Amino acid sequence: MFRYFSRLSEKFDLPVYPVVVFSYNSPKTPEPNVYEVAFPNKVVLQFKYDVI
């Protein structure tokens, strides 16, 4: 999700609203709505998106 967001943002130089649409009625497990890169002492990236 983050890769699509960053590539679209860079390519078109426009704001991108991050959203993911799943094609099933109900998930077997809860889907995450965040992508995070972290080290033991610091979060360097936290990307949040809406799940529909």
N, C-alpha and C positions, 0 to 999 in steps of 0.2 A: 504494500500500500504506500509506504513512504517513498519507494523508488518511483512509482507512477506519479505521485504528487510532485516530487522534486523535478522530474524530467519535464512534466507539463508546465510547471511554473517557469523553469529555465527556458524552455523552447518558445513559449508564447508571451512571456513577460507579463502575465496577467494573474490576478488573484485566483486561486484554486480552492474550492471548498471540498475538503476531503470527506467522502462518504463511500461506504461499501454496501452493496445490495446483494443479499444472498437469495438464491432461487429455491430454497426449500421452505416448507411451512413452519417447521420448528426444528431448531438445531438439536443434535444429540448431546452436545456439550455447549456450555456458554462460550460465545465467541468473544475474543478480546477486542477492545476498542482503543488500544494504545500500543505503540511500538516504542521500545526504550533501549537505549544503549547506556550501560552503566558500568562503573568500576566500583570496587568496594567502598571507596570514599567519596565518589562523585557521580552524579547523573550528568552525562554530557549531551544526551538527546532524549527528549520525550515528545513523541508525536501522537496526538489524539485525533480520532476520527469518529464519525457517527456510523452506527451499524443499523441497517434497515432490514 
